[in-house]
Amino acid sequence: MRTRISIAALLLMVLLALASPALAASVAVQPGNATADGFLPSTGCGCHGPLVAAWSPSMHAQAIVDPVFLTKVAEAQAEAGEETAIFCKRCHSPIGNMTGDSDGVASEVAGEGVTCMFCHQVTGLDGEPANTGFLLQPDLTRRAQLTDPAAPHPATYSELHTTAEFCGGCHNVDHPTNGTHLESTYAEWASSPYADEGIVCQDCHMSSAPGVIGPSTGTACSTGKERDNIFSMSFVGANVGQGPSDASTALLKTAASIELQSPEVVSAGSVATMTVTITNKGAGHYLPTGLTEVREMWLSVYAKGVDGAITQIGERLFHTVMKGADGSFPVEMWDAVGIQSDDRIPPRESAREEYFFEMPADAESITVFAVLNYRSVPDELAEKAGVENPTTEMVSTSQAVFATQGAKDAASAEGTTDATDTQGLSIWVVVLGAVLVLAVAALTGAKILASHKRLKQG
């Protein structure tokens, strides 16, 4: 009897597994593992209008048509062959890869790059997070963070979609033949304090606004109920040129802080030492991150005289340098066998630089500046791709330096005078406010007395 029950229970479990979309067989992102009709283009997601609108200007939506990417992948194909180019396109059009359409030109959905129905049909990871190592089930069942989806189409909860590992499937890129880490955004996060605190990629890059951490209250669709775990499909990153410019700029400005320390008095003709400290205060990965052989983040330190003349004091570039098999560097990523150097800034860590400057012989004062700048790509690559390449000032600071103590005291006195005047004005504002309050109170009192008098007379 017990044997029969056990067999019956086993058969029931098998039937349930076959019937459940979440438990059915999944396939890897490999050519021939899907057809285009296993996906819907974003135009089929009309009930999620605001989410589609947020996705549309993102780099995910432009992944396979981005001119910078196409320029770089054309170089890769010319120098390293078609297989290298296909490897690159695998992340930028995973549906195209699965349907044998790496360029994303044979179907609307493959041309949408990293689109809705790719991400929302992922069921798991095919090994460690890297190199588009996903498993998915192209059966039009949407998977997301909602534990109780109510939709007119098949939908189910996916815990994976709430994790950083989900993003790591594309945002870790290892060389396909020698394993060199070409992009390590997920790995950088995994070893950071953010991972220990449970702050994942989605909390920063899919929040309601740059600098806001975590999901927001809202609805997943036009007819859906209000929820407290809604994420934006904006995927805001640091691509100011081709991505959503304002949001990307705002996010960059939340990433770092800067501190400048310099003597306040330096005799004319003398040389002084100043230090600049940059702290990665807002990014859960290194600064910069991604394909850091082309990303440009640099510190510029300079002095400005009262006449406006600028003197460069120093500069530092934060990036990764790849090395080749013969020990030469830098090399292109497809030729890389290792990392020659990496001086980027890890999460919540700082980089400290020391600089020297000379006080001009004929100056009473100068102002020293420290500015942290960012560009998505070098100007040369942007020119090849035919795109604009704005420079974003992430953060800056400055300090006045005087040639004599007397000049410093005079400037301080001017500042004190201004502060005293402001304080005096504030006092008068308070006094005037008090007078007005007393006047209103007196008027109110008079009205009350007049009212009582009328009542008595009545």
C-alpha positions as CSV (number, residue, x, y, z in Angstrom):
1,M,0.0,0.0,0.0
2,R,2.8,2.4,0.9
3,T,4.6,1.5,-2.3
4,R,1.5,2.4,-4.4
5,I,1.1,5.8,-2.6
6,S,4.8,6.6,-3.2
7,I,4.5,5.7,-6.8
8,A,1.4,7.8,-7.2
9,A,3.0,10.8,-5.4
10,L,6.0,10.5,-7.7
11,L,3.9,10.4,-10.8
12,L,2.0,13.5,-9.6
13,M,5.2,15.4,-9.0
14,V,6.4,14.5,-12.5
15,L,3.1,15.7,-14.0
16,L,3.2,19.0,-12.1
17,A,6.8,19.6,-13.2
18,L,5.8,19.1,-16.8
19,A,2.8,21.4,-16.5
20,S,4.7,24.2,-14.7
21,P,6.3,26.8,-16.9
22,A,8.9,27.5,-14.2
23,L,10.0,23.9,-14.0
24,A,9.9,23.0,-17.7
25,A,13.1,22.6,-19.7
26,S,15.1,25.7,-20.3
27,V,17.7,26.4,-23.0
28,A,21.0,28.3,-23.1
29,V,21.7,31.4,-25.1
30,Q,23.2,29.6,-28.1
31,P,22.4,29.7,-31.9
32,G,19.5,27.5,-32.9
33,N,17.9,27.3,-29.4
34,A,15.0,29.6,-30.2
35,T,12.9,31.1,-33.0
36,A,11.7,34.7,-33.2
37,D,8.1,33.7,-32.5
38,G,9.2,32.7,-29.0
39,F,9.5,36.4,-28.2
40,L,7.3,39.5,-28.5
41,P,8.7,42.9,-29.5
42,S,8.2,45.8,-27.1
43,T,5.2,47.0,-29.1
44,G,3.4,43.9,-27.7
45,C,3.9,45.2,-24.1
46,G,1.3,48.0,-24.4
47,C,-0.2,47.5,-21.0
48,H,3.2,48.4,-19.5
49,G,3.5,51.8,-21.3
50,P,5.5,53.7,-18.7
51,L,8.0,50.9,-18.3
52,V,8.5,50.6,-22.1
53,A,8.9,54.4,-22.3
54,A,11.6,54.2,-19.7
55,W,13.4,51.3,-21.5
56,S,13.2,52.9,-25.0
57,P,16.1,55.5,-24.6
58,S,18.2,53.1,-22.5
59,M,21.4,51.5,-23.7
60,H,19.7,48.1,-23.4
61,A,17.3,49.2,-26.2
62,Q,20.1,50.6,-28.3
63,A,22.5,47.7,-27.6
64,I,22.7,46.3,-31.1
65,V,22.4,49.6,-32.9
66,D,24.7,51.8,-30.8
67,P,27.2,53.4,-33.3
68,V,30.1,53.1,-30.8
69,F,29.5,49.4,-30.3
70,L,29.2,48.8,-34.0
71,T,32.4,50.7,-34.7
72,K,34.3,48.7,-32.1
73,V,32.8,45.3,-33.1
74,A,33.7,46.0,-36.8
75,E,37.4,46.5,-35.6
76,A,37.2,43.3,-33.7
77,Q,35.9,41.4,-36.7
78,A,38.6,42.9,-39.0
79,E,41.4,42.1,-36.6
80,A,40.2,38.9,-34.8
81,G,37.6,37.3,-37.1
82,E,33.9,36.8,-37.3
83,E,33.7,34.6,-34.2
84,T,35.0,37.4,-32.1
85,A,32.4,39.7,-33.4
86,I,29.6,37.2,-32.8
87,F,30.8,36.8,-29.3
88,C,30.5,40.5,-28.7
89,K,27.0,40.6,-30.3
90,R,25.8,37.8,-28.1
91,C,25.3,40.2,-25.2
92,H,24.0,43.0,-27.4
93,S,21.3,40.9,-29.1
94,P,20.9,37.7,-27.2
95,I,17.7,36.9,-29.1
96,G,19.5,37.5,-32.4
97,N,22.2,35.0,-31.2
98,M,19.6,32.4,-30.4
99,T,17.7,32.8,-33.6
100,G,20.8,32.9,-35.9
101,D,20.5,36.7,-36.4
102,S,23.5,38.1,-34.7
103,D,23.1,41.5,-36.4
104,G,19.5,41.8,-35.3
105,V,18.2,42.6,-38.7
106,A,15.9,39.6,-39.5
107,S,13.3,40.2,-36.9
108,E,11.9,43.2,-35.0
109,V,12.5,41.7,-31.6
110,A,16.2,40.8,-32.3
111,G,16.8,44.4,-33.4
112,E,15.6,45.6,-30.1
113,G,18.9,44.5,-28.4
114,V,18.3,43.6,-24.7
115,T,14.5,43.7,-24.8
116,C,11.6,42.9,-22.5
117,M,10.9,39.4,-23.6
118,F,14.5,38.3,-23.4
119,C,15.0,39.3,-19.8
120,H,11.5,38.3,-18.6
121,Q,11.9,34.8,-20.0
122,V,15.1,34.1,-18.2
123,T,14.8,31.1,-15.8
124,G,18.3,30.7,-14.5
125,L,22.0,30.9,-15.1
126,D,24.1,28.6,-17.3
127,G,27.1,28.4,-14.9
128,E,28.7,31.4,-13.2
129,P,27.3,34.9,-14.1
130,A,29.3,35.9,-17.2
131,N,29.2,36.0,-21.0
132,T,25.4,36.0,-21.4
133,G,25.3,32.7,-19.5
134,F,21.5,32.5,-19.2
135,L,19.0,29.8,-19.4
136,L,15.5,30.8,-20.6
137,Q,12.3,29.4,-21.7
138,P,10.8,31.2,-24.8
139,D,7.2,30.2,-24.1
140,L,5.9,33.8,-23.6
141,T,5.6,33.3,-19.9
142,R,6.7,36.5,-18.2
143,R,8.9,36.2,-15.1
144,A,9.6,39.0,-12.7
145,Q,9.8,40.1,-9.1
146,L,6.0,40.0,-8.4
147,T,5.1,37.2,-6.1
148,D,1.4,37.3,-7.1
149,P,1.2,38.4,-10.8
150,A,-2.3,39.0,-12.1
151,A,-2.1,39.3,-15.9
152,P,-4.0,38.3,-19.1
153,H,-0.9,36.4,-20.2
154,P,1.2,33.7,-18.5
155,A,3.2,35.1,-15.7
156,T,5.1,33.8,-12.7
157,Y,7.4,34.9,-9.8
158,S,11.2,34.7,-10.3
159,E,13.5,35.2,-7.4
160,L,16.4,35.4,-9.8
161,H,15.1,38.7,-11.1
162,T,15.6,40.2,-7.6
163,T,19.3,39.4,-7.5
164,A,22.5,40.9,-8.8
165,E,23.4,37.6,-10.4
166,F,20.7,38.2,-12.9
167,C,22.5,41.3,-14.1
168,G,25.9,39.6,-13.8
169,G,25.0,37.2,-16.6
170,C,25.9,40.0,-19.1
171,H,27.8,42.5,-16.9
172,N,30.7,40.1,-16.4
173,V,32.6,39.5,-19.6
174,D,35.5,37.1,-19.8
175,H,37.8,36.5,-22.8
176,P,36.2,33.5,-24.6
177,T,39.6,31.6,-25.1
178,N,41.8,32.6,-22.2
179,G,39.4,33.8,-19.5
180,T,40.9,37.3,-19.0
181,H,38.3,39.5,-17.2
182,L,37.4,42.1,-19.8
183,E,34.4,43.5,-17.8
184,S,33.9,42.8,-14.1
185,T,31.1,44.9,-12.9
186,Y,29.3,42.1,-11.2
187,A,32.5,40.7,-9.6
188,E,33.3,44.1,-8.4
189,W,29.9,44.4,-6.7
190,A,30.1,40.8,-5.3
191,S,33.3,41.7,-3.3
192,S,31.9,45.1,-2.2
193,P,30.2,46.3,1.0
194,Y,27.0,46.7,-1.1
195,A,26.8,43.0,-1.5
196,D,27.1,42.5,2.2
197,E,24.3,45.0,2.8
198,G,22.0,43.4,0.2
199,I,22.0,46.4,-2.1
200,V,21.8,45.0,-5.6
201,C,22.2,46.4,-9.1
202,Q,18.5,47.0,-9.6
203,D,18.4,49.2,-6.4
204,C,20.6,51.8,-8.1
205,H,20.2,51.4,-11.8
206,M,16.4,50.8,-11.9
207,S,15.3,53.1,-9.1
208,S,12.9,56.0,-9.5
209,A,15.7,58.6,-9.8
210,P,19.5,58.8,-9.8
211,G,20.8,58.6,-6.2
212,V,17.6,56.9,-4.9
213,I,18.2,53.4,-3.7
214,G,15.6,50.7,-4.0
215,P,12.2,50.2,-5.6
216,S,9.3,52.5,-5.5
217,T,5.5,52.4,-5.0
218,G,3.7,52.1,-8.3
219,T,2.0,49.8,-10.7
220,A,3.4,47.3,-13.1
221,C,0.7,47.8,-15.7
222,S,-2.1,50.1,-16.5
223,T,-4.7,48.0,-14.8
224,G,-2.5,46.6,-12.1
225,K,-2.8,47.2,-8.3
226,E,-0.4,49.5,-6.5
227,R,2.7,47.7,-5.2
228,D,5.8,48.8,-3.2
229,N,8.4,46.9,-5.3
230,I,8.2,48.5,-8.7
231,F,11.5,49.2,-10.6
232,S,12.0,51.5,-13.5
233,M,13.2,50.0,-16.8
234,S,15.6,52.9,-17.3
235,F,18.8,51.0,-16.6
236,V,20.6,54.3,-16.1
237,G,24.3,54.0,-16.4
238,A,27.2,56.4,-17.3
239,N,26.6,56.7,-21.0
240,V,25.8,60.5,-21.3
241,G,26.4,60.6,-25.1
242,Q,24.1,57.8,-26.3
243,G,22.0,57.0,-23.2
244,P,19.5,59.1,-21.3
245,S,21.7,62.1,-21.0
246,D,20.2,64.0,-18.0
247,A,19.7,60.9,-15.9
248,S,23.2,59.6,-16.7
249,T,24.7,62.9,-15.8
250,A,22.8,63.0,-12.5
251,L,23.9,59.4,-11.7
252,L,27.6,60.3,-12.4
253,K,27.3,63.2,-10.0
254,T,26.2,60.9,-7.1
255,A,29.1,58.5,-7.6
256,A,32.1,60.3,-6.1
257,S,33.3,63.0,-3.6
258,I,36.5,65.0,-3.7
259,E,38.6,66.7,-1.0
260,L,41.4,69.1,-1.6
261,Q,44.0,70.1,1.1
262,S,46.5,72.9,0.5
263,P,48.3,75.4,2.6
264,E,46.3,78.7,2.7
265,V,49.4,80.9,2.7
266,V,52.3,80.2,0.2
267,S,55.0,82.9,-0.3
268,A,55.4,84.3,-3.8
269,G,57.8,82.1,-5.7
270,S,57.6,79.2,-3.2
271,V,56.5,75.7,-4.0
272,A,53.8,74.0,-1.9
273,T,52.3,70.6,-1.7
274,M,48.6,69.8,-2.0
275,T,46.7,66.6,-1.8
276,V,43.5,65.5,-3.5
277,T,41.4,62.6,-2.2
278,I,38.7,61.0,-4.4
279,T,36.2,58.7,-2.7
280,N,33.9,56.3,-4.5
281,K,30.9,57.1,-2.3
282,G,28.0,56.1,-4.5
283,A,28.8,53.3,-6.9
284,G,28.5,49.6,-5.9
285,H,31.3,48.8,-8.3
286,Y,34.7,50.3,-9.3
287,L,34.9,53.8,-10.7
288,P,34.9,53.6,-13.7
289,T,33.4,50.2,-14.5
290,G,32.4,48.3,-17.6
291,L,34.7,48.2,-20.6
292,T,37.4,50.2,-18.8
293,E,39.9,50.1,-21.7
294,V,37.7,52.7,-23.4
295,R,36.0,54.4,-20.4
296,E,37.7,57.7,-19.4
297,M,37.6,59.0,-15.8
298,W,40.3,61.5,-14.9
299,L,41.3,64.0,-12.2
300,S,42.4,67.4,-13.4
301,V,44.2,69.8,-11.0
302,Y,44.9,73.4,-11.9
303,A,45.4,76.9,-10.6
304,K,43.6,80.0,-11.7
305,G,44.9,83.5,-11.2
306,V,42.8,86.6,-10.5
307,D,43.4,87.5,-14.2
308,G,41.7,84.3,-15.3
309,A,45.0,82.6,-16.4
310,I,45.0,78.9,-15.8
311,T,48.1,76.8,-15.0
312,Q,47.8,73.0,-15.2
313,I,49.2,71.4,-12.0
314,G,48.6,67.7,-12.7
315,E,46.3,65.0,-14.0
316,R,45.5,61.3,-13.3
317,L,43.6,58.8,-15.4
318,F,41.7,56.0,-13.7
319,H,41.4,52.9,-15.9
320,T,42.5,49.4,-16.7
321,V,45.4,48.5,-19.0
322,M,45.3,45.2,-20.8
323,K,48.4,43.3,-21.8
324,G,49.1,40.9,-24.7
325,A,50.8,37.5,-24.9
326,D,54.2,39.1,-25.7
327,G,54.0,41.4,-22.7
328,S,53.2,44.5,-24.6
329,F,50.5,47.0,-23.5
330,P,48.0,48.4,-24.0
331,V,46.3,46.0,-26.3
332,E,42.8,45.6,-27.6
333,M,40.5,43.5,-25.5
334,W,40.4,40.6,-28.1
335,D,44.3,40.4,-27.9
336,A,44.3,40.6,-24.1
337,V,45.8,37.7,-22.0
338,G,45.8,39.6,-18.7
339,I,45.7,42.9,-16.9
340,Q,48.8,45.1,-16.8
341,S,47.5,47.6,-14.3
342,D,44.2,48.6,-12.7
343,D,44.1,51.9,-10.7
344,R,40.4,52.3,-10.5
345,I,38.6,53.1,-7.2
346,P,36.7,50.3,-5.5
347,P,33.4,50.9,-3.7
348,R,33.7,53.1,-0.6
349,E,37.4,53.4,-1.0
350,S,39.6,56.4,-1.9
351,A,42.5,57.4,-4.1
352,R,44.9,60.0,-2.8
353,E,47.2,62.1,-5.0
354,E,49.9,64.6,-4.1
355,Y,50.7,67.6,-6.3
356,F,53.1,70.5,-6.2
357,F,52.5,74.0,-7.3
358,E,54.4,77.3,-7.3
359,M,52.8,80.6,-6.1
360,P,53.4,83.1,-8.9
361,A,55.9,85.8,-8.0
362,D,53.5,88.7,-8.8
363,A,50.3,87.2,-7.4
364,E,48.6,88.1,-4.1
365,S,46.3,85.0,-4.4
366,I,45.3,82.1,-6.7
367,T,42.6,79.5,-6.5
368,V,43.5,75.8,-6.9
369,F,40.9,73.5,-8.4
370,A,40.5,69.7,-8.4
371,V,37.9,68.3,-10.9
372,L,36.9,64.7,-11.6
373,N,35.7,64.3,-15.2
374,Y,34.2,61.4,-17.2
375,R,33.8,60.4,-20.8
376,S,32.2,57.2,-22.1
377,V,34.8,56.7,-24.8
378,P,38.0,58.4,-26.2
379,D,37.4,61.2,-28.6
380,E,39.1,59.2,-31.4
381,L,36.5,56.4,-31.1
382,A,33.6,58.8,-30.9
383,E,34.8,60.5,-34.1
384,K,35.0,57.1,-35.9
385,A,31.5,56.3,-34.7
386,G,30.2,59.7,-35.7
387,V,28.7,60.5,-32.3
388,E,29.0,63.4,-29.8
389,N,31.3,62.7,-26.9
390,P,30.4,65.0,-24.0
391,T,32.6,65.4,-20.9
392,T,30.8,65.3,-17.6
393,E,32.1,66.9,-14.5
394,M,31.4,64.4,-11.8
395,V,32.5,66.5,-8.9
396,S,34.9,69.4,-8.2
397,T,36.3,71.5,-5.4
398,S,38.5,74.5,-5.0
399,Q,40.5,76.5,-2.4
400,A,42.0,80.0,-2.3
401,V,45.7,80.3,-1.6
402,F,47.3,83.6,-0.6
403,A,50.8,84.9,-1.0
404,T,50.8,86.6,2.5
405,Q,49.0,86.3,5.8
406,G,47.9,89.9,5.3
407,A,46.2,89.1,2.0
408,K,44.5,86.1,3.7
409,D,43.4,88.3,6.6
410,A,42.0,91.0,4.3
411,A,40.0,88.4,2.4
412,S,38.7,86.9,5.7
413,A,37.8,90.4,6.9
414,E,35.7,90.9,3.8
415,G,34.0,87.7,4.4
416,T,33.3,88.6,8.1
417,T,31.9,91.9,7.0
418,D,29.5,90.2,4.7
419,A,28.5,87.7,7.4
420,T,28.0,90.5,9.9
421,D,25.8,92.5,7.4
422,T,23.8,89.3,6.8
423,Q,23.4,88.8,10.5
424,G,22.3,92.4,11.0
425,L,19.7,92.0,8.2
426,S,18.5,88.8,9.8
427,I,18.1,90.6,13.2
428,W,16.0,93.3,11.5
429,V,13.9,90.7,9.8
430,V,13.2,89.1,13.2
431,V,12.4,92.4,14.8
432,L,10.1,93.4,12.0
433,G,8.4,90.0,12.2
434,A,7.9,90.4,15.9
435,V,6.4,93.9,15.4
436,L,4.0,92.5,12.8
437,V,3.0,89.7,15.1
438,L,2.3,92.2,17.9
439,A,0.3,94.4,15.6
440,V,-1.8,91.5,14.4
441,A,-2.3,90.4,18.0
442,A,-3.3,94.0,19.0
443,L,-5.8,94.2,16.1
444,T,-7.3,90.8,16.9
445,G,-7.6,91.9,20.5
446,A,-9.3,95.1,19.5
447,K,-11.8,93.2,17.4
448,I,-12.6,90.8,20.2
449,L,-13.2,93.7,22.6
450,A,-15.4,95.4,20.1
451,S,-17.4,92.2,19.6
452,H,-17.9,91.7,23.3
453,K,-19.1,95.4,23.6
454,R,-21.6,94.8,20.8
455,L,-22.9,91.7,22.5
456,K,-23.4,93.5,25.8
457,Q,-25.1,96.4,24.0
458,G,-27.4,93.8,22.3
